[in-house]
């Protein structure tokens, strides 16, 4: 009988160089409003997967889409503002 053994070091081990840098964490923080808005949209879409959306569901999805677009706009404007300030 052959035993299947996982290599725990490769699966669970993290070296200090594998951790996210401060710049990467800052980038994630800056993008969090976009992520949250996309999660809200996904939640609204999941609710109506197995049924016909009622008027309230449709409004919730439209509002979530607008929030995603607004969050993307703010994120991109923030990036362009950072680039302008750095120049």
C-alpha positions as CSV (number, residue, x, y, z in Angstrom):
1,X,0.0,0.0,0.0
2,X,1.4,3.4,-1.0
3,X,0.8,6.3,1.4
4,X,0.2,9.8,0.0
5,X,2.0,12.3,2.1
6,X,1.9,16.1,1.6
7,X,4.9,18.3,1.9
8,X,3.9,20.5,4.8
9,X,6.7,22.9,4.4
10,X,5.6,23.7,0.8
11,X,1.9,23.9,1.7
12,X,1.9,25.9,4.9
13,X,5.3,27.4,5.2
14,X,5.8,31.1,4.5
15,X,9.1,32.8,4.4
16,X,9.4,36.4,5.3
17,X,10.1,37.3,1.7
18,X,6.7,35.8,0.8
19,X,4.7,38.3,2.9
20,X,3.1,41.3,1.2
21,X,5.1,44.5,1.2
22,X,3.8,47.7,2.8
23,X,3.2,49.1,-0.7
24,X,1.1,46.0,-1.7
25,X,-1.0,46.3,1.5
26,X,-1.5,50.0,0.8
27,X,-2.7,49.2,-2.7
28,X,-5.2,46.6,-1.3
29,X,-6.5,49.2,1.2
30,X,-6.9,51.7,-1.6
31,X,-8.9,49.2,-3.6
32,X,-11.1,48.0,-0.7
33,X,-14.1,50.3,-1.6
34,X,-14.2,48.8,-5.1
35,X,-14.0,45.2,-3.6
36,X,-16.8,45.9,-1.2
37,X,-19.0,47.4,-3.9
38,X,-18.3,44.4,-6.1
39,X,-19.3,42.0,-3.3
40,X,-22.5,43.9,-2.8
41,X,-23.3,43.6,-6.5
42,X,-22.5,39.9,-6.4
43,X,-24.8,39.5,-3.4
44,X,-27.6,41.2,-5.2
45,X,-27.1,39.0,-8.2
46,X,-26.9,35.8,-6.2
47,X,-30.3,36.5,-4.5
48,X,-32.1,36.4,-7.9
49,X,-30.2,33.4,-9.4
50,X,-33.1,31.0,-8.9
51,X,-36.1,33.3,-9.2
52,X,-37.5,36.1,-11.3
53,X,-36.3,39.4,-9.8
54,X,-39.0,41.6,-8.5
55,X,-38.9,45.4,-8.7
56,X,-37.0,45.7,-5.4
57,X,-34.4,43.2,-6.6
58,X,-33.9,45.1,-9.8
59,X,-33.5,48.4,-7.9
60,X,-31.0,46.7,-5.6
61,X,-28.9,45.4,-8.5
62,X,-29.0,48.8,-10.3
63,X,-28.0,50.6,-7.1
64,X,-25.1,48.1,-6.6
65,X,-24.0,48.6,-10.2
66,X,-23.9,52.3,-9.7
67,X,-21.9,51.9,-6.5
68,X,-19.4,49.7,-8.3
69,X,-19.0,52.3,-11.1
70,X,-18.7,55.1,-8.5
71,X,-16.1,53.1,-6.5
72,X,-14.1,52.4,-9.7
73,X,-14.2,56.1,-10.7
74,X,-13.0,57.2,-7.3
75,X,-10.3,54.6,-7.3
76,X,-9.0,55.6,-10.8
77,X,-9.3,59.3,-10.0
78,X,-7.3,58.7,-6.8
79,X,-4.6,56.9,-8.8
80,X,-4.4,59.7,-11.4
81,X,-4.3,62.2,-8.5
82,X,-1.4,60.4,-6.9
83,X,0.4,60.4,-10.3
84,X,-0.1,64.1,-10.7
85,X,1.1,64.8,-7.2
86,X,4.2,62.7,-7.7
87,X,5.2,64.5,-10.9
